[in-house]
């Protein structure tokens, strides 16, 4: 699940007397990077930085990078090459332009970024971005700063809380990171090396941030983690709480109408979390639960620590608790050693689950991961053919799920203006984008609508009067 986005950071809530500078943050990759960019914006606000969506007027350009996709580092170096020319032109006019690289590519490349791109002033990892203001001060004094050590201190304790104006500017939905890192060490994945070991934020930190978001008008929160359902913390009753316990507590916060979470690992889907899906109206009936492959042989080579049958039985338990839940997943085709028979087993698993949404990719090697050293790499043309077949099936299932929604009355959270005048875009309980005629003043409202049609990537609805969502 990835996007490349420009993230609004914070409006002008700077300390009195601080000089005003403009920051442009380009965010690559997952939802956690989106959250991290927002928190970096909060940290920079106290240093006099205000956001801009125009790169050309920025005093600081920050690339918050992702290392999951193929050639991620090449993409960053290409962007830095363009920024180098911009910096030279700005300096020739006697103006300052600082360039920073943050995120997982920063963590993986470190000093190499400074060696290859002299225009970069700061390289900062995902565990140390609370130190960004200090790094920029040092860079302004002439240092070129690399800070990619895993911080001993809790970065969340050192980040300033976002003000109400900042939160409102970001919309009525919000991300909230509760867990970082991963201990699963899937052989295809760089996350344990770029994000580190599994770490859970303390319960009180999470509840305070969630309450602050709700008090500022946020109606829906998505809890984030590289392995979010591995979250554990001491509860007020003295026992260890899991994600299910956290969701029950978050559902009690006034004004917070909707809860979601991503991304989960099947091994950490416990009974309490399944019960939360059964019991909590606020917990949306949508679950992203990656499986990656349907062949036990491939799953073992991936070090997924579950079998296809175990995954399918888990899905049965979840659907028994929440029959209307929409399932989403991740798939990798062409993993080293994957045979035609292995791939057919993946198709069979997809048929058995019937996904409402899914993400699928060709396997590509990540230097430093065990998968890169495995024998029997699948030819590119075979990977392409398999991916086309898999995506054809997944798109068919997604279209069928969307079609099954037509005629239903559902609660819709109105989020933002649509493309057409008088139109708003909202999210269905199943995370689908829905277009409906409504007033801008209704953003943040949750209204019942009837789904009347489907498009390639969204649904269409009409407001209803006197009807209750099912």
Buried (B, 14 or more C-beta within 10 A) or exposed (E): BBEEBBBBBBBEBBEEEEEEBBBBBBBBBBBBBBBBBBBBBBBBBBBBBBBBEEBEEBBBBBBBBBBBBEEBBEBBBEBBEEBBEBBEEBEEEEEEBBBBBBBBBBBBBBEBBBEEBEBBBBBBBBBBBBBBBBBBEBBEEEEBBBBBEBBEEEBBEEBBEBBEEBBBBBBBBBBBBBBBBBEBEBBBBBBBBBBBEBBBBBBEBBBEBBBBBBBBBBBBBBBBBBBBBBBBBEBEEEEEBBBBBBBBBBBEBEEBBBBBBBBBBBBBBEEBBBBBBEBBEBBBBBBBBBBBBBBBBBBBBBBBBBBBEBBBEBBEEBBEBBEEBBBBBBBBBBBBBBEEEBBBBBBEBBEEBEBBBBBBBBBBBBEEBBBBEBEEBBEEEBBEBBBEBBBEBBBEBBEEBBEEBBEBBBBBBBBEBBEEEEEBBBBBBBBBBBBBBBEEEBBBBBBBBBBEBBEEEBBBBEBBEEEEBE
